[in-house]
Amino acid sequence: MRRFLVIGHKAKTDGDFTLNDLCGGAGRIDVLARCVNSAFFLSHDLRRDTELYLVLLGEPDAPKTLRMAGSELKYLNPDERSTGALIKKALSLAIPDDGYEVESTPGIYVSRREFAQTLDSIAGVTPYFLDEGGEDVRSADIASEPVFVLSDHFDPTDEELAALETAGAKKLGLGPMVLHGNHCITLVHNELDRRA
């Protein structure tokens, strides 16, 4: 199973945003929607061997984590607007404070977990932090059950970096340039596809 965890520092945490302004009023949900599409879409299918975690930390009801399971996903289309609508629907649900997940639509679950809790909840995985200063992914050994952690257009906070260190995350680099998060997901998939 391939897993990706994306931190959305300013992403809205309720469903009170318009699909016409995913990049502004929704706190850059557009960035996360592109990550969703890169994580799951193939030319004529979905990657069923992939899970994606979106940790949303923006106003007004943070934290919230969305988990998307490729093996169960339905209603996902390759445009940002419909992906944004699925995220909006999940964020509109009443969520208990105990960290338990609530299913929004098939394959999409939402819980009230912050970054460290979410990382800890993914059992039996080896965490990798995608960072331009890390070991080149092309020469790195990658465990059979990885979770690749990346941030949105903001750097991870000191607290998030400490949680990664506590989890034993290894830094992986994807090349000499700083890339968009969705491009990073595509490159990791490509590397793992070539190794399979």
C-alpha positions in Angstrom: 0.0 0.0 0.0 1.3 3.5 -0.9 0.3 6.3 1.4 0.7 10.0 1.2 0.1 12.6 3.9 -0.3 16.2 2.9 -0.5 19.1 5.4 -2.8 21.9 4.5 -1.8 24.7 6.8 -4.5 27.2 5.8 -7.1 24.9 4.3 -10.6 25.6 5.6 -11.9 23.1 8.1 -15.6 23.5 7.5 -17.7 23.2 4.4 -18.5 26.9 4.3 -16.7 27.9 1.1 -17.7 28.3 -2.5 -16.4 25.9 -5.2 -15.8 29.0 -7.3 -12.9 30.1 -5.0 -11.0 27.0 -4.0 -7.7 28.9 -4.1 -8.8 31.9 -2.0 -11.8 31.6 0.3 -11.2 27.9 0.8 -7.6 28.3 2.0 -5.9 26.7 -1.0 -8.1 23.6 -1.2 -7.1 23.7 -4.9 -3.6 22.6 -3.9 -5.0 19.7 -2.0 -7.4 18.8 -4.8 -4.5 18.6 -7.2 -2.8 16.3 -4.7 -5.9 14.1 -4.6 -5.9 13.8 -8.4 -2.2 13.0 -8.6 -2.5 10.4 -5.8 -5.3 8.4 -7.5 -5.7 9.0 -11.2 -4.3 6.8 -13.9 -5.3 7.3 -17.6 -8.5 5.1 -17.4 -8.6 4.0 -13.8 -7.8 4.8 -10.1 -4.8 3.6 -8.1 -6.5 1.2 -5.8 -3.3 0.5 -3.8 -3.1 4.1 -2.5 -4.3 6.0 0.5 -4.1 9.8 0.9 -4.4 11.7 4.2 -5.1 15.5 4.1 -4.4 17.2 7.4 -6.3 20.4 7.4 -5.2 23.1 9.9 -7.0 26.3 8.8 -9.9 28.1 10.3 -12.5 27.8 11.8 -12.6 24.2 13.1 -9.1 22.7 13.0 -7.8 20.2 13.1 -9.4 17.8 10.7 -8.0 14.9 8.7 -9.5 13.4 5.5 -8.5 9.9 4.6 -9.1 8.7 1.1 -8.8 5.0 0.4 -8.3 4.2 -3.3 -9.7 0.7 -2.9 -13.1 2.1 -1.9 -13.3 5.5 -3.7 -16.4 6.4 -5.7 -17.5 9.6 -7.3 -14.0 11.0 -7.8 -13.6 12.9 -11.0 -10.3 14.4 -12.4 -11.3 18.1 -12.1 -10.5 20.2 -9.1 -14.0 21.5 -8.7 -15.6 18.0 -8.2 -12.8 17.0 -5.9 -13.3 20.2 -3.9 -17.0 19.3 -3.7 -16.1 15.9 -2.1 -13.8 17.6 0.4 -16.5 20.2 1.1 -19.1 17.5 1.8 -16.7 15.7 4.2 -15.9 18.9 6.1 -19.7 19.6 6.5 -20.2 16.5 8.6 -20.5 16.5 12.3 -17.4 14.9 13.6 -16.8 13.5 17.1 -13.9 14.9 19.1 -12.6 11.4 19.9 -10.5 11.0 16.7 -12.9 8.4 15.2 -13.5 8.5 11.5 -16.8 9.3 9.9 -17.4 8.2 6.3 -18.6 11.0 4.1 -18.8 9.2 0.7 -17.5 5.8 -0.3 -13.7 5.8 0.4 -13.6 9.3 2.1 -13.4 9.5 5.8 -13.0 12.5 8.1 -11.8 12.7 11.7 -10.7 15.3 14.2 -6.9 14.6 14.3 -3.9 16.9 14.0 -0.7 16.0 12.2 1.1 14.0 14.8 -2.0 12.0 15.7 -2.6 11.2 12.1 0.9 10.1 11.5 0.8 7.9 14.6 -2.5 6.4 13.5 -1.0 4.9 10.4 0.2 1.6 11.8 3.1 -0.4 10.4 4.5 2.2 8.0 7.9 3.7 7.4 7.6 7.5 7.1 9.5 9.5 4.5 9.5 13.3 4.5 9.8 14.7 0.9 12.3 17.5 1.2 14.7 19.0 -1.4 17.6 18.3 1.0 16.9 14.6 1.3 18.5 11.5 -0.2 17.7 11.1 -3.9 14.7 8.9 -4.3 16.3 7.1 -7.2 19.0 5.7 -5.0 17.2 5.4 -1.7 15.9 2.1 -0.3 12.1 2.5 0.2 10.3 0.2 2.6 7.4 -1.9 1.4 4.8 0.0 3.4 5.8 3.7 3.0 4.0 6.9 3.9 5.3 10.0 2.1 4.8 13.2 4.0 4.7 16.6 2.3 3.5 20.1 3.0 1.4 22.5 1.0 2.9 25.7 -0.2 4.1 26.4 3.4 7.1 24.8 5.1 6.3 22.4 7.9 6.2 24.0 11.3 8.8 23.2 14.0 6.2 21.1 15.8 5.5 19.1 12.6 9.2 18.6 12.0 9.6 17.3 15.6 6.7 14.9 15.0 8.5 13.6 11.9 11.7 13.2 13.8 9.9 11.3 16.6 8.4 9.0 14.0 11.8 8.3 12.5 11.0 9.8 9.1 13.8 9.7 6.5 14.2 12.7 4.2 13.8 12.0 0.5 14.6 14.4 -2.3 13.0 14.3 -5.8 15.5 16.3 -7.7 17.3 19.7 -7.8 14.2 21.9 -8.1 11.5 22.7 -5.6 8.2 21.2 -6.9 4.5 21.5 -6.3 3.1 18.9 -4.0 1.0 17.2 -6.6 4.1 16.9 -8.9 5.9 15.3 -6.0 3.2 12.6 -5.6 3.4 11.9 -9.4 7.2 11.5 -9.2 7.0 9.1 -6.2 4.3 7.0 -7.9 6.5 6.9 -11.1 9.6 5.8 -9.1 7.6 3.0 -7.3 6.0 1.9 -10.5 9.4 1.5 -12.2 10.6 -0.6 -9.2 7.6 -2.9 -9.2 
